[in-house]
Amino acid sequence: LLFSVNDQVATIAINRPHVLNALTGDTIKELEQAIVEAGRRRDVGVVVLTGVGDRAFCAGGDVNWEAAGGLKDLDFRINRMLAECPKPTIARVNGYAIAAGNHMAYFCDFTIASENAIFGQNGPRVGSPAAGHIVAHLAHIIGHKRAREMWMLARKHSAQQMLDWGLVNAVVPADRLDEEVRRW
């Protein structure tokens, strides 16, 4: 994980581009610590969450880590931490935002996506049921029917479609993503 503060902007970047910024237990703990730190710091006015590279924001859980039992006893609090962060949060989505990556994107206060971003869920494909707070929160953002469509059908959705549904605030060409995030 990369963490930096510049001009009152804390940038938290998942730094695993070789696996599309997929999460492991260590990455999750580091994200939680970084969100807390950014929320507490007086020199931070806004938090930007992103992924390193141009292929993915976050593709969810690392399948090798999950297959080795990584999900056992996992307390995934990042979504609630993002929602409760005392600073505005911006998801800078620069590619795939799948599963946990999608959750984090829609739990941020604002989501700015490059036009090549892809959003979606994998739950039904990997035996992970759609339930609880993360589903309810999505329903509040895009409506119950759209949330069920996203969660149960596990389709991939373009950034433009997510803008139309209300999950994304702005879609820009990839080379203008940083400029647009700064504007917000």
C-alpha positions as CSV (number, residue, x, y, z in Angstrom):
1,L,0.0,0.0,0.0
2,L,1.2,3.5,-0.8
3,F,0.1,6.4,1.4
4,S,1.0,10.0,0.8
5,V,-0.3,13.5,1.8
6,N,0.1,16.4,-0.6
7,D,-1.7,19.7,-0.5
8,Q,-4.2,18.4,2.1
9,V,-5.0,15.3,-0.1
10,A,-4.3,11.9,1.4
11,T,-3.8,9.3,-1.4
12,I,-4.2,5.7,-0.5
13,A,-3.1,3.4,-3.4
14,I,-3.3,-0.3,-3.4
15,N,0.0,-1.4,-4.8
16,R,-0.4,-4.9,-6.3
17,P,-0.8,-4.1,-10.0
18,H,0.6,-7.6,-11.0
19,V,-2.7,-9.1,-9.5
20,L,-5.0,-6.2,-10.5
21,N,-4.6,-4.7,-7.0
22,A,-6.4,-7.7,-5.5
23,L,-6.7,-7.8,-1.7
24,T,-5.0,-10.0,0.9
25,G,-5.4,-9.9,4.7
26,D,-2.3,-7.7,4.9
27,T,-3.6,-5.3,2.3
28,I,-6.9,-5.1,4.1
29,K,-5.2,-4.3,7.4
30,E,-3.0,-1.7,5.7
31,L,-6.1,-0.1,4.1
32,E,-7.9,0.1,7.4
33,Q,-4.9,1.7,9.1
34,A,-4.5,4.2,6.2
35,I,-8.2,5.2,6.3
36,V,-8.0,5.8,10.1
37,E,-4.7,7.7,9.8
38,A,-6.1,9.9,7.0
39,G,-9.3,10.6,9.0
40,R,-7.3,11.6,12.1
41,R,-4.7,13.9,10.5
42,R,-5.2,17.6,10.6
43,D,-3.2,18.1,7.4
44,V,-5.7,16.0,5.4
45,G,-8.9,17.6,4.0
46,V,-9.8,14.8,1.5
47,V,-9.0,11.2,1.0
48,V,-8.4,9.6,-2.5
49,L,-8.5,5.8,-2.8
50,T,-7.0,4.3,-5.9
51,G,-5.1,1.4,-7.4
52,V,-1.5,1.5,-8.8
53,G,-1.3,1.0,-12.6
54,D,-3.9,1.6,-15.3
55,R,-5.6,-1.8,-15.3
56,A,-7.4,-1.9,-12.0
57,F,-8.7,0.0,-9.1
58,C,-9.2,-3.3,-7.2
59,A,-10.3,-6.7,-8.5
60,G,-11.5,-7.9,-5.2
61,G,-9.9,-10.6,-3.1
62,D,-6.7,-12.3,-4.2
63,V,-8.0,-15.8,-5.3
64,N,-4.8,-17.5,-4.2
65,W,-5.1,-16.0,-0.7
66,E,-8.8,-16.8,-0.5
67,A,-8.2,-20.4,-1.6
68,A,-5.6,-20.8,1.2
69,G,-8.3,-19.9,3.7
70,G,-7.7,-16.1,3.8
71,L,-11.3,-15.3,4.2
72,K,-11.6,-17.3,7.4
73,D,-12.4,-15.1,10.4
74,L,-12.0,-12.0,8.2
75,D,-13.7,-8.8,9.6
76,F,-13.9,-6.7,6.5
77,R,-14.5,-3.2,7.9
78,I,-13.2,-1.0,5.1
79,N,-16.6,-0.2,3.6
80,R,-18.0,1.1,6.9
81,M,-14.7,2.9,7.6
82,L,-15.0,4.7,4.3
83,A,-18.6,5.6,4.9
84,E,-17.8,6.9,8.4
85,C,-14.5,8.7,7.5
86,P,-14.7,12.3,8.8
87,K,-13.1,13.5,5.6
88,P,-14.6,13.3,2.1
89,T,-13.5,10.2,0.2
90,I,-13.0,9.9,-3.5
91,A,-12.6,6.6,-5.4
92,R,-10.3,7.2,-8.3
93,V,-11.3,4.2,-10.5
94,N,-8.7,3.6,-13.2
95,G,-9.7,0.1,-14.4
96,Y,-11.4,-2.9,-12.9
97,A,-13.5,-2.3,-9.8
98,I,-14.8,-5.8,-9.1
99,A,-16.3,-7.4,-5.9
100,A,-14.6,-5.7,-2.9
101,G,-13.2,-3.1,-5.4
102,N,-16.7,-2.3,-6.5
103,H,-17.8,-2.1,-2.8
104,M,-15.1,0.4,-1.9
105,A,-15.9,2.5,-5.0
106,Y,-19.5,2.9,-4.0
107,F,-18.8,3.4,-0.3
108,C,-16.7,6.4,-1.1
109,D,-18.5,9.8,-1.1
110,F,-17.6,10.4,-4.7
111,T,-16.5,8.0,-7.5
112,I,-14.6,9.3,-10.5
113,A,-13.9,6.8,-13.2
114,S,-11.8,6.6,-16.4
115,E,-13.9,5.7,-19.4
116,N,-12.2,2.3,-19.5
117,A,-13.3,1.4,-15.9
118,I,-15.4,-1.8,-15.4
119,F,-17.6,-2.4,-12.4
120,G,-19.2,-5.6,-11.2
121,Q,-19.7,-8.4,-8.7
122,N,-18.5,-12.0,-8.7
123,G,-20.5,-13.4,-5.8
124,P,-22.7,-16.0,-7.6
125,R,-19.7,-17.2,-9.6
126,V,-17.6,-17.9,-6.5
127,G,-20.3,-19.0,-4.0
128,S,-20.4,-15.7,-2.1
129,P,-24.0,-14.8,-1.3
130,A,-25.3,-11.2,-1.7
131,A,-26.4,-10.1,1.7
132,G,-26.1,-7.5,4.5
133,H,-25.0,-3.9,4.7
134,I,-22.9,-3.9,1.5
135,V,-26.0,-4.8,-0.6
136,A,-28.3,-2.5,1.3
137,H,-25.9,0.4,0.8
138,L,-25.8,-0.2,-3.0
139,A,-29.6,-0.3,-3.1
140,H,-29.7,3.1,-1.5
141,I,-27.4,4.4,-4.3
142,I,-28.8,2.8,-7.4
143,G,-32.1,1.4,-6.3
144,H,-33.2,-2.1,-5.3
145,K,-33.8,-3.6,-8.7
146,R,-30.4,-2.4,-10.1
147,A,-28.6,-3.5,-6.9
148,R,-30.1,-7.0,-7.3
149,E,-29.2,-7.0,-11.0
150,M,-25.6,-6.1,-10.1
151,W,-25.3,-8.6,-7.2
152,M,-27.1,-11.6,-8.5
153,L,-26.3,-11.6,-12.3
154,A,-22.6,-10.8,-11.8
155,R,-22.4,-8.9,-15.1
156,K,-19.7,-6.4,-15.9
157,H,-20.7,-2.8,-16.3
158,S,-19.0,0.1,-18.1
159,A,-18.2,3.4,-16.4
160,Q,-20.8,5.1,-18.6
161,Q,-23.5,2.7,-17.5
162,M,-22.6,3.2,-13.9
163,L,-22.8,7.0,-14.4
164,D,-26.3,6.5,-15.9
165,W,-27.3,4.3,-12.9
166,G,-25.9,6.8,-10.4
167,L,-23.0,4.8,-9.0
168,V,-20.4,7.1,-10.6
169,N,-20.2,10.9,-10.4
170,A,-18.0,11.5,-13.4
171,V,-16.5,9.6,-16.3
172,V,-13.4,11.0,-18.2
173,P,-10.8,9.8,-20.6
174,A,-8.0,7.9,-18.8
175,D,-5.5,10.7,-19.5
176,R,-7.8,13.2,-17.7
177,L,-8.5,11.1,-14.6
178,D,-6.1,12.8,-12.2
179,E,-7.2,16.3,-13.4
180,E,-10.9,15.4,-12.8
181,V,-10.1,14.0,-9.3
182,R,-8.3,17.2,-8.4
183,R,-11.3,19.2,-9.5
184,W,-13.5,17.3,-7.1
